Amino acid sequence: MNIAASPVLESVRTGADILLEALQANGITTLFGLPGGQLDDMFDAICRADGDFTAMRSRHEQGAAYMAYGAARSTGKPSAFLVVPGPGLMNTMGALSTAWATNTPVLSLSGQIPSDAIGSGRGYLHEIPDQLATVRTLLKHAERIDEPGDAPAMVNAAFRAMLTGRPGPAHLEMAPDVMARARAGTTVRAARIPSAPAAAETDITAAAALLASARNPLIFVGGGATHAAEEVRELMRIIEAPVTCFRGGRGIVDDRDYHAQVFPAGRRLWKHADVVLAIGTRMKFPQLYWGMDDNIKVIRIDIDRREFDRYAPVAVALHGDSKATLKPLLRILGDTIGAPPVSREEELTALKAGLQSDIRRDVGPQMEYLDAIRDVLPAEGIFCDEVTQIGFVSWFGFPVHRLRGHVNCGYQGTLGYGFATALGVKVANPDVPVVSISGDGGFLYTANELAAAVEYGINLVTVVFNDNRYANVYRQQKEWYEGRFIASDLHNPDFVSFARSFGANAEYVNGPRELRRALERGFTSRMPTVIEAHQPHDLPTPWPYILGGAVRGRKPAGTG
């Protein structure tokens, strides 16, 4: 990610100009955001960039931040948003917490009150107590740029923080008087991102010996293995191991490959696995709920040392980057393993088929809609989920054929993140078909961004599943509280008329067959499309496939 240095700026430039050029040097050419009093000089700098930089204005700060999240999550590359301080920045916290949960490199940029008044408590516009300290509690890195000439180095430091070790979000802020202050002769270069470290060779050798001796190996991958997808696929063939994951690892192995096994299949495989290689994953559910015993050995590759002892002891801890560590591991295994292992294709294909039959039996209505989407969405297309009944089933029921092909919010469970996130996914992947699903509750969190979608011609296809309730809340009140329902039923607009009022395409469908035809029309349109789909009441619960209990041994001590 090293971009050639730009020439020394001999002309006088403002702090905003220098900040903008530092962002460009690091590959940022689009800022999602909203203008405001403390950002006037920044938006003027974008305007004077004469088309070399794009400002994509949202209609709410949370929309801007979620769009940046979607762009970064779907590409693995940093994306940035720009908002006013105080309430503007606070409106982005849901998106930043989601970026934190999913290890996504989102750069938050905000203004400040006048630099000489920071900390004064005088009641300046958008002033809050110690804004920088507030965001430091949530992000990997947060700093204030106090001088125009400091901007290049501080931007580069933010990029190094986002992209080294465990990836994550960062924040920079600049006061309006600093943005306006002129400075000459500032050099701007891209950040130098250090090479990712591999684990210690002795640990890699120990891991290779365990894997070579395994009779029933299992590979469990998470988001930290995404950039090592090629190595994961090579490894699974060398040791003939199935690859499973929860949400973050979807698409690392194409679901059309018999090695790829969705989460509930992973639970079934866990029962007989003797060696498990966990790559870039918290692996929370297996270790907390599926059971551990002396007959299962867990090897973990993780850039974050804290993960090794979070739940249960490991047989081998490989502290390093997944790709950098897998390369020597593959080499050692290639020298160690003699004859190719016996193929497990018949076994794993049967497991896939049997599980799919069970899933369709138990959550058939959700699967019928997901089948319709999968049938129409090309293999290279991207599916963006939401905290909704169809979304839950997509974690294990929707086949994913491409890397980063299933965009989700990870463990944060951020209701309402989906639509605006999907807009960012589409902006970052303009030539790729993108479908967003939402429930009627979550969609209205950022539905106002239809205005931005129409204005900028973001031809995202969105399916809103409407049952006029928070279905999961309703289910819990029905099952856990003897049917004492409160605040779970919803009063909704006519979503078709609502979308059309912004100028978007919109239609209503009454079932999966109609959805297929509507999706086909939507993917050929140059404008955003909203499809309201009927969702039956009392859909079958997906949770047994997600929260399955122990299949072996014991739970780790202290997990309840």
N, C-alpha and C positions, 0 to 999 in steps of 0.2 A: 504494500500500500504506500510505497514511496514515490511521490510525485516530484518531478523536477522543480527546483527552486525557481520562483518567479524573480524577475529582476528587482534590484533595489528601487524602491519607490522614491525618486528624487523629488517629485512634486509633493506639495502639502496635501495630506489626506486626513480625513476625520477618523475618530475612533471607530465609528460605524463602518467606514470604508475598509479599514484594516481588519476589523472583525469579519466582515463579509469575505474578504479575500482569503483570510485564514481558513474559513469554512470551505471555500471553493478549493483551496489547495489540498484539503483532506477529502475531497469527493462529494461535498454537499453542494448541490446546485438548486435544490428546492427547499423552501421553508414553509411548513404549514403554520398558520397563525392568524392573529387578529391585530390590526393596528390599534394604537392608543397613544395617549399623551406622552408617555415615557419612551415611546418607540418611534417617534416621528423621524428622527435622524436615520434610524435603521431602515425604515421603509423608503426614505428618500434615497439612501444608498442603493437599495435594490432597484429602485426606479432608474437611477443613473447608470446602473450596470448594463442598461440597453439590451435586455434580452438574454444576457449571459447567466442570469439568475432569476428564478421564478418564485414569486410569493403566491401561495395557494391559500386564500383566505377562507377559513371556516366560519360558522355562525355562532360558535361557542368554543371556549377554550378547551373543554374536554374533547370536543370533536377534533380540534387541531392535534392534540396530544395523541389521541387514539389513531389518527391517520398516520402520524409519524411512527407509532408503534406497529401498525399494519405494514408499512413500507419496510421497516427494519426486520420484523418477524418473518416476512416472506422472502427476504433476500439474504439475511445474515449480515447486511451492511448497515452502518450507522445511518440514522435519519434524524432530523431535527425539527423542533417547533419553536415558535417565538410568541411570547405573550407578555402582557403587562404584569407588573409585580402585584403582590398582595392578593386580592380576590381572583385576579386572572391566573396567577400561578397556582393558587389553592384549588382552582377548578380543574387542574390537570392531575391531581393526586391519584385518582383512580387509575388513569393510564400509566402513570409512573410506577405505582405499586404493581401493576400487571407486568410492566417491563422488568421490574425487579424479580418477580416470581418466575418469569420465563427466561431470565438471563439475556435480555434483548438490549442491544446498544442504541438506546434512544437518548439524544442530547436535548435537554431542556435549556432554553434561552429565555431570559426575561430582563426587563428593565428594572429600575430601582427608583427610589426617591432621590432628590439631589444629593450628591456625594457628601457635601458638608453637613447634611442633616440626618444621615443614617445613624440610627440609635438615639436620636434626640427625643422621640416620642411627642413631637409637636403636632401631629395630626395631618401630615402631608397626604395628598391624594394617594390612595392605595398603600399607605404605610401599615406594616404589621410588625410586631416585636420580633426582631432578629430573624428575618426571613432566611438568611443563609443557614443558621443553626437548625431551623425547621426542616429544610430539605436535606441537610446532612444526615439526619436521622434515618432517611429512607433510601438514599442513593449511594452508589460507590464513591462518588467524587462530586464535590460542589465548591466553587470558588467565585470570588468577585474580581472582575477586571477593573482596577482602579486607575490605570494609565493606558492611553491608546497603544503605546509601544509594547505593552505587556501582552496584548491580545494574541499575537501568534504563538508565543510560548505557552500561554494558558490554554488556548484551544488545543494545541498539540498534547498537552498534559491530559486534558479531558479525553481525547481520542485514545491515548495510551491506556488510560484507566478503563475505558469502555471495552477495549479489545485485548487486554492482557489478563492473564489469570482467568477467573470466572467472568464472562462478559456481563455487562449490566449498564444501567442508565447513569448519566452524569448531568450536571447542571452548571451553567455559567450565567452570571448576571453583570450588567453594566449600567451605571447611572446615566441619565440623559445628558448631563453636562460632560461626561467622559465621552459619550458617543459623539458629541458636537465638537469636542476639542481637537484642534489640528496638530499634526505632527508630520515631519518630513523624514525621509531616509529610513524607512522600516522594511526589513527583509522578511518575507513570508515564505516559509517552506512547510511541506507536509510533515506530519509526525513520523518518526521512525519507530515502527512497531517491532519490538524484539522478537526473535524467533521463539516459537513455543517450545518449552522444555519437554524432553522425554523423561520417563521414570528411570530410576537407577537400573543399571544393567543386571545387577545381581537379582533384583526383584523381578525383572522381566524374565530372566532365566528360570527362576522358581515358578513363575506363573506358567511358562511354557511347559515345564515338566508336569505340572498338575493337569493342564489341558491335554497333553499328549497321552496321559494315562486314563483320561475320563472315558467312561462307558456310555454315559448319558449326559453329554454337555449341553448347556443352555446359555445363550447369549441374551442379555437384557440390556437394551439401549435406551438412552434418553436424549434430550436436546443437545447435550455435550458431545454426542457422537455424530451429529449431523454433518460436520465438515470432514468427518472420517468415513463417510458412507462407503467409499470405494474399498477401503481397508476392511471394514466390517463385512462386506460381501465376500471378499477374498477369504477372510478368516472362516466364515460359516461354511465355505466349500471345503477348505482344508481339513477342518475337524468334523464336517457334516453335522453342524449344530443348528437347531431352529433358533430364530431371532424373534424375540417378543419385546413389547414395550407398552407403556400406557399411552399418554397423549403426545409427549414431546418427541418421541422417536418415530412417529408415524411417517412413512414414506422413505425411511432410510433403506429399507428393502421393499421393493415393489410387491404389493399384496398378491400379484399373479404368480410370484415365486413360492414354491412349496415351503421354503425355509421360513417365510414371513408368517408369523402367528400372532393374532391379536391378543389383547390382554387376558380375556378369560381362558384362551387356549394356553397362554403362558402359565396360568394357575394350574391347569391340568398337567402340564409338563413339569412344573415345580415339584410335584409329588414324587417323581422318580429321578429327578436330576441329581447327579453326584457332584458335578463341578459347574458353577455358574460364573460366567464372566459378565460383570456389570460395567457398562461403559458410559460415562457421562450422565449418570442418572442418580436421583435420590433413592430410587428403589424402595420407596416408603411402604407400599402395600405388601409386597412379598415378605419383607422383613418384619413388619408389624403384625400382619394378619394371616399370611399363608403358612407360617410355621417354620421353625428351624430345628435341626437336630445334628448329632455328631456325624451323620452320613452325608451331609451336604457341605461342600467347601465353596466359599464365595471369594472370588478375585475381583477387586474393584480398580478401575482406572478412573481417576478424577483429578482435575486441576485444583480442586479445593480440598485441602487436607482434612478439613473439618467433617467431611462426609463419611470418612472411614469408620468412625466410632459413634456415629449418631444413633444407630439402632442396635447393631449387633457386631461382634468381633468379625474380622475378615481373616481368611487364610493367607492372602497376599494383598498388600496395599501398594498399588502402582500410582505414585504421586507424579502426575505429569499430564500433558496434553494428550488427548485420545489419539489423534493422528500421528503425532510424533512418537508415541509409545507403541502403537500397533505396528508401525513399520519394522522396528527390530524384532518385535514379537513374532511377526509373520516370517521373518528370515530365520529365526531360531527354530520355529515349528517346522518350516520347510526342510531344515536339515535334520530334524529329530524324527518326524513321522515318516515311516517307510512307505508301505503300500497304502493306497487311498482307502479311507474308511468305507465300510459298507454303507450303501445309500439308504437313507431313511425316507426316500420320496414316497413310497407306498404308505408308510406309517403316518407321515405328516400330512399327506393329501387326505387320508381318511379322517384325521383329526380335524382338518379344516372343514371337510364336508359334514361331519357329524355335528360340529359346533354350529355351522351355518344353519343346519336343520333345526337345532334347538333354538337358536336366536329367532328364526322366522316363526317358530311355534309360539315363543313366549312374548316377543315384542313385534308381532307381525304388522300392525298398523304403522308403526314408525318405519319399519323396514320397507314397506311398500313405497313410501315417499322417498326414502333414501335410494331405493333402486331406481326410481324415476330420475332422480338427479344424476346418479352414476351413469345411467344409460345415455343421457344427453351431454353431460359434461365430458369434454375430451380428456384423454389420459393425461395430457399436460396441464389440464385445468387445475385451479386452486379452489378448495372448499373452505369456507370460513364459517366456523360454528358460533353458537351462542349458548347461554345458560337457558336451555329449553329442552323439552322432551325429545325432540328429534336430534338435537345436538348431543345429548347424553348418549343416545344409541349410536351416534356417528363415531364415538370414540372407539367402538369395537365392531360396529356393523357396516361402516362405510369403507369400501376398499380404496386405498390410496396408492397411486401409481407413480408419483413423482416426489422428489425431495422437497420438503416444505409444502407439501400439497394439502396439508390439513392445518389450518391456522386456528389456534385456540388460546385461551387465557391462562392455561396451566392451573395450578392449585389456587390461584387467587379467586376464581369463580366470579368474575366481575360482571354481574348482570348489567346488560345494556351496552357493553363494550363493542358488540359485534358489527353493527352497521357502519359506524365511522371507521372502525379498524379495517373493514373490507374495502372501504373507499381508498384508504391508504395502500392496501394491497394492490388494488387495480391501478392506481397512479404509478406505483413502482414496477408494475408488470403490465404495461399497456397493451401488449400483443397477446396476452394470455387470457383465456376465458376464466372469469372469477364469479363464483356464486356465493352469496351470503344468505344464511338462514337466521331467522330471529323468531322469537315468540312475540305475541302481541304486547306483553309487558315490557320486555327488553327493547323492542324496536323504538318505542317512544322516548327512550333516553336520549337518543341522538338523531331522531327522525328529521329534526330541523335541518340536518346537513343535506337533505334533498335539495335545498336551495343551492348549496355549493356544487352538488353533483350535477345539477342541470346547468348551472352557470359555466362550469368547466368541461362539460361534456364527458363526465366519467361514466362510461357505459357498463356499470356494475348491474348484475341481475340479483335481486333480493327477493327471497321468499319469506313472507310473514305468516307464520302458522297461528291462527286465531281460534282460541276457545273461550275468550272473554274471562280469563282467570289466570292467576299465577298457579299453574297446574301442580308444581311440586309442593308449594305451600298448602294448597287445597288437599293434596294426598296426605301430607303429614297431619293436618288437622283432622282428617277423616280417620286415619289409622291410629294416631297417637293420642288424640284428644276427644275421642268419642263423638266426632262430627260437630264439634263446636267451631263453626266457621266464622272467621273474622278477617276482614281486609284482603281476602284472597280472590274475590270476584272483582271484575274490572268493567268499567264503562269505557268503551272504545269508540273512536271515530269510524266512519266508513273509510277504510284504508285506501280503497281504490280512488275515491273522490279526493281524499287527502293528498295522495301522490300526484294525481292529475292537476291539482291546484298549483303545484310547483312547476308543472310542465313536463313531468316524467311520464313515461309509458306506465300503464297500470291495468291489471285485469284480475278477476276473481276466478279461482278454480275450485271445483268441488271434489277433487280426488286425484290420485296419482296419474291416471291416464290423461286428464286435462292438464296436469302440471307438465307432463312431457312436452306437449305441444306449445304451452306457454313459454317454457324454457327455450325451446328451439327458436321461437320468435324473439325472445329477449336477447339471445346471444348474437343475433344478426342485426340488432339495432345499434345505432350510434349514440343513443341516449340511455340514461339510467332507466331500469325497468323494475317495478314493484309488483309482485304477484301475491295476492292475498289467498291463502289456502285454508280451507276448512280443516280444523283439527278436532277430532272427536273428543268428547268428554271422557274422563276416566280411562285414559290410555293405560295399557299394562305397564307395570313398573320395570325400569331397566336396572335397578340397583343391585339385584342379586348377581348380575354379571360384572359389577364394578366393585362391590363390597363383599366379595366372597370370603368365607372364613378359612380356617386352617385346613390344610390337606396333608400335613405331616407334623411330627414332632411337637415342638412347644413354641410359644411366643417368647420373644426376648424379655428379660426381666424388666419390670416397671412399665410395661405397655398396657396393662389392664386386661 
